[in-house]
Amino acid sequence: MSRIRVATAGWAVPRAVREAFPEAGSGLVRYAGRLSAAEINSSFYRSHRPGTWRRWAEETPEGFAFAVKVPRSLTHERRLADPGELLDAFLDEARLLGPKLGPILVQLPPSLAFDSVVAGGFFGELRARHAGPVACEPRHATWFEPSAEALLTEVRVARVAADPMRHPAAGTPGGWPGLAYWRLHGSPRMYWSAYDEGMLATLAAQLRSEEAEAVWCVFDNTSSGAAAANALRLRELLGD
């Protein structure tokens, strides 16, 4: 399995690229026939039944991995404060994926400024419960300052490289160097715009040059169905 995983947010197989995927099986089965990872965003909005998590694990081949997004109750409602019981409930669910559990994704609201006490408390609680890879997508400018970078490195949390960029440093990975994680939301129109050939070629070169042990690239421009096409083309450019 390549150390570079190309994925989409969710696992929709749009009509425009339907023929590029296997014909038989559920949407997830077909998706996993061509791509080695997926990002679960629905966990941000709601809990799922244990059987749902187990089915996702069972429907995907050996070596497949899921990134799982932390619930908004932790990031947007409690704003990282007092996470204990909510973290326990979330991790109990995500662990039902077994060995297919990949990075935990923490996406922060744009209004959430870096506070070393609050952030340190949250990631300390998370690390007390979970030793696996963690990625954080901050969106407030204060998270790109040296103090925030130092904390993320200390707690072994990778800072996501995001497009569109909200800060000049947001376009490249940061934090803990063991994981490099890209989230591409579509530009110039978020969630809709497809990425062109030139951008994908540049991205492929960036991914290949990463020294991290694990590299993830997730296309979140799903509203127009562009994500799957971009993911497939990027895999081709990477030689997969």
C-alpha positions, -999 to 999 in steps of 0.1 A, spaced: 0 0 0 14 34 -10 21 58 18 2 84 -2 -36 80 1 -59 99 -22 -96 102 -10 -127 122 -12 -150 134 16 -176 107 17 -176 81 -11 -200 93 -37 -195 78 -72 -208 106 -95 -224 97 -129 -196 115 -148 -170 90 -136 -193 60 -129 -175 38 -156 -142 43 -138 -155 23 -108 -166 -13 -105 -203 -19 -114 -213 -42 -86 -219 -35 -49 -229 -6 -27 -216 29 -32 -188 23 -7 -178 -11 -22 -176 5 -57 -156 35 -44 -132 13 -25 -125 -6 -57 -105 24 -70 -95 45 -40 -77 34 -8 -92 58 17 -122 79 25 -130 107 49 -161 103 71 -176 137 75 -211 126 87 -196 120 122 -192 158 125 -230 161 124 -243 130 142 -236 97 159 -239 64 140 -251 30 151 -224 5 159 -236 -17 130 -230 12 106 -193 15 116 -188 -22 114 -205 -24 80 -182 2 66 -152 -18 78 -166 -50 64 -174 -36 30 -139 -23 24 -108 -43 14 -78 -50 35 -55 -19 36 -84 5 32 -85 34 57 -110 60 70 -102 94 84 -130 104 108 -141 139 116 -145 149 152 -181 160 161 -190 197 160 -203 193 196 -166 193 205 -152 218 181 -179 243 174 -202 240 205 -178 234 234 -150 250 214 -125 223 226 -134 229 263 -143 201 287 -141 174 260 -139 143 282 -172 124 279 -178 136 243 -144 123 233 -151 90 249 -183 86 231 -168 96 197 -138 73 200 -159 44 211 -177 46 178 -147 53 156 -128 24 170 -154 1 156 -136 5 123 -108 -16 138 -75 -15 118 -92 6 91 -93 36 114 -70 62 100 -65 98 111 -88 116 135 -97 150 119 -103 180 141 -117 209 120 -120 241 140 -144 270 134 -130 301 118 -137 322 149 -118 299 173 -85 317 181 -55 297 195 -55 295 233 -26 274 246 -45 263 278 -77 253 260 -59 237 230 -34 220 252 -62 206 274 -82 193 245 -53 176 227 -40 163 260 -73 146 267 -74 132 232 -39 119 234 -46 103 268 -73 82 250 -59 78 214 -24 71 202 -32 71 165 -27 98 139 -45 131 144 -49 161 120 -62 195 128 -76 220 103 -75 254 121 -89 285 103 -81 314 126 -48 332 119 -35 327 154 -31 290 148 -3 297 123 19 314 149 50 297 164 33 290 197 5 270 181 29 252 158 50 242 188 20 228 207 8 208 177 42 193 173 45 185 210 11 166 210 18 149 177 -9 166 157 -5 174 121 -18 208 108 -38 204 76 -28 220 44 -61 235 31 -73 251 -1 -86 278 -3 -61 293 21 -73 315 50 -37 323 59 -4 324 39 9 294 58 -23 274 54 -14 259 21 14 237 34 13 210 61 25 219 96 26 207 131 38 172 137 58 160 107 49 123 109 16 130 89 10 153 60 -28 159 54 -43 180 26 -80 190 24 -89 206 -9 -124 222 -7 -125 236 -43 -113 269 -56 -124 295 -65 -159 283 -56 -157 262 -24 -172 227 -26 -179 231 -63 -149 241 -84 -128 213 -100 -90 215 -99 -73 218 -133 -45 197 -147 -18 221 -139 -28 223 -102 -31 185 -99 3 180 -114 18 205 -90 0 188 -61 13 154 -72 48 167 -71 42 182 -36 28 149 -23 57 129 -37 82 152 -21 67 149 14 89 132 39 61 122 63 55 86 70 18 90 59 4 114 34 -33 120 29 -50 141 2 -87 145 5 -109 163 -21 -139 180 -5 -152 196 -37 -181 172 -37 -211 194 -44 -205 193 -82 -192 158 -82 -157 170 -90 -140 153 -61 -140 118 -75 -127 129 -109 -99 149 -93 -90 120 -70 -88 96 -99 -67 119 -120 -43 126 -91 -38 89 -86 -29 86 -122 -4 115 -119 11 97 -89 15 66 -109 -9 45 -89 
